[in-house]
Amino acid sequence: MAKALKQHKPVAEHYLEGAKGTIAHKFPFPASAVWAALLDAEAWTEWLPITKVTWTSPKPFRDGTTRTVEVGDMVIEEYFFLWEEGRRMAFRFDKSSLPISAGVEDYEIVDVLGGCELRWTGRASAIFPLGWLVTKQLAGGLKSGMPKLEALIAGDKARFGL
């Protein structure tokens, strides 16, 4: 059974100024394919250690969109405070069962020669050393997950608009 959810601090983009967790991965695909994968709820469970993703806002997604993510018995309700269609999405952990006081993740897709680059920045705060550990776990998951995301897109091109 999932743990009770607690409200986190309503942080936004400014909170990332102190972020130490940054990961980038170059994809040999156009930005539209990587963006399509980020919008695909099921895809998240195929490239990250996530159990389930549920978009809880109707399309079209934009600032204010919400989503619920499950990782084992942990639940995270996310609030998207920044949405640049096709390019960038950033959210805070609104409520979760994680032992943190605040958390933010920012996904930005930038065109580069031969494809695009997905840049992730994240930060979590909690009593020492939990904030650092959660941030490190998030960054580690993204670092090992992005090559899996590339393989997922390459293996099912039609699914992601290629």
N, C-alpha and C positions, 0 to 999 in steps of 0.2 A: 504494500500500500504506500502511496506517495506521502511524503511529509507535508505538513502544513506550509502554505505559501506565506511569505512575509513581504511587505511593501519595502521597496528600496528607494534610495534618494533619487529624485527626478533630475538626473544629470543629462547633459546634452553634449554637443560637439566640443565645447570648451574643456570638458573633462578629459578629452584625449590629449590635451597639451602635455600632460605628464606621462603619457603612455610609453611603456618600454617594450611592449609586445607588438612587433611589426614583422609581417611576412609578405613576400611577393613571389609570384610564379608567372613565368611567361608561357602563354598558350599559343599554339600555331593555328588559332582559329580567330575569326572576327569576334569583336566584343559581343555581338548579338547572340552568339552561341553560348558564351559563358553566362551572359545575363539570363538567357532562357533556362540554363541549369540552376541558377540561383532562385528563379521563380518556381521551379519544380519541387514541390514539397517532398515527394518520394526520393528525388535525387539526393537530398541532404543525408538520407539514411544510407546511401550507397557509397558516399565518399568520406563521411565523418562518423564517429562513434555515437550517432544519434539514433534513438529508437523510433521517434515519430515527430513529424512536423505538421502543424495544422494552421493554415492561414485563417484567422478569425475575423478578418475584414473582407468585404466584397471587393472585387475588381472594379475599376482600375485601382491598383495600389498607389499610394501617395503618402505624403507626410500624415501621420496619424494612424497609419495601418498598424494592425496588431497581429501577433502570431504566437502560438504556443508550441514550445519545443520540449520533448521528453528525452531524457538521457537516463536509461534505466529507471530507477524510482524517483529521479529528480525531475522537477517540472519548472520551466522558465516561461513566464509570460513576457513577451517582448513588445515594446512600443517603438515604432519607427519615427524618429524625429527629423530625419532627412531622407528625401527620396528624389533622386534625379534619374528619371526613367532611362533605362539602358546603360547607365553609367555608375550610379552610386546609391547605396542604401546604408543607412546607419541607424542603429537602434540601441535602446537602453534596456536593461533587465528591469522591467517594471515591478514584477513580483516573482519570487522564486523560492524554492526550498534550499537554495545554496547558502552557505554560511558567509555571505558577503553583505556589505551595506550599499554597494553600487557596482554597476557593470555596464560597459558599452562595447559594441563591436561596430566597425566601419569597414565596408567592402566597397572598393573603388576599382573600376575597370578603365584602363588607359590604353589607347591605341599605341602600338609600337611596331617597328619594322617586322613584318612577317606574322603579325597577329595582334595579340593584346596581352596586357599584364594585369593580373588581379592582385591588388594590394589590400592587405588586411591589417587593421590596427585595432587593438583591443586593450582594455584595462578593467581590472576589478579591484575593489577596495574592501578590506576587512581588517580585523585585528591581525597584527603581525604574527606569523608570516603568511596567514591565509590568503590575503589579497595577492601577494606575490605568487603564491603557489597556484591559485586559480588562473591568474594571468598567464603563467608559464604553461599550465595545462592547455588553455585555450590556444596559445601560440603553437605549442607542440602538435596539437591535433590538426591545426590548419597546415602546418609545415608538412606533415606526413600525408594529409588529406588532399592537398592540391594536385599532386601527381595522379592520385586516384580519380580526381575530378577530370583531369585531362584524358585519362584512359576511358572514363565513362562517356565523355562527349565523343571521343574518337570511335568508340565501339557502337554508338547508337546515334549516328549523325542526323538522321531524319527526326528523331525525338527532340533534338536541340536546334532544328532549323537549318541544318547544313545540307 
